[in-house]
Amino acid sequence: MANPKRRHSKTRGRKRRTGTGLSKPGRTVCPRCDTVKEPHRVCPTCGYYANREVISMDKA
């Protein structure tokens, strides 16, 4: 295997790693109650997922 003859600078290594940062998680709007929620998750406000009630939310 080949080895580099000279060391790469800090800038060169950091330029290579510029695209590896974390991105923000996606958000969607619940079609039933119009609140912002994570995609493919049960809505924390109304308890519905794919137009089905998954969690019963008691209104006290």
C-alpha positions as CSV (number, residue, x, y, z in Angstrom):
1,M,0.0,0.0,0.0
2,A,1.2,3.5,-0.8
3,N,1.9,6.0,1.9
4,P,2.0,9.7,1.5
5,K,5.4,11.2,1.4
6,R,4.4,14.4,3.1
7,R,1.8,15.2,5.7
8,H,-1.5,16.8,4.6
9,S,-2.1,20.2,6.0
10,K,-5.0,20.8,8.6
11,T,-6.8,22.9,6.0
12,R,-6.7,20.1,3.4
13,G,-8.1,17.5,5.8
14,R,-10.8,19.9,7.1
15,K,-11.9,20.8,3.5
16,R,-12.4,17.1,2.9
17,R,-14.8,16.8,5.9
18,T,-17.0,19.8,5.2
19,G,-20.1,17.8,4.2
20,T,-20.1,15.5,7.2
21,G,-22.1,17.7,9.6
22,L,-25.5,17.0,11.0
23,S,-28.5,18.3,9.3
24,K,-31.8,19.4,10.8
25,P,-34.5,16.8,11.1
26,G,-37.4,17.1,8.7
27,R,-40.8,18.4,9.8
28,T,-44.3,17.8,8.4
29,V,-47.7,19.1,9.2
30,C,-50.3,16.9,10.8
31,P,-53.3,16.7,8.3
32,R,-55.8,16.3,11.2
33,C,-54.8,19.1,13.6
34,D,-52.3,21.2,11.6
35,T,-49.5,21.1,14.1
36,V,-45.8,20.5,13.2
37,K,-44.6,17.0,13.9
38,E,-41.8,14.6,12.9
39,P,-42.5,12.6,9.7
40,H,-43.6,8.9,10.1
41,R,-44.4,9.4,13.8
42,V,-47.7,9.6,15.8
43,C,-48.9,13.2,16.2
44,P,-48.2,14.2,19.9
45,T,-51.2,16.5,19.9
46,C,-54.0,14.4,18.5
47,G,-52.6,10.9,18.7
48,Y,-53.3,10.0,15.0
49,Y,-51.1,8.4,12.4
50,A,-52.2,7.8,8.8
51,N,-55.7,8.8,9.6
52,R,-56.1,6.2,12.4
53,E,-56.2,6.9,16.1
54,V,-53.2,5.2,17.6
55,I,-53.1,6.8,21.0
56,S,-56.3,8.0,22.7
57,M,-55.8,11.5,24.0
58,D,-58.3,12.1,26.8
59,K,-59.5,15.7,26.9
60,A,-59.9,16.5,30.6
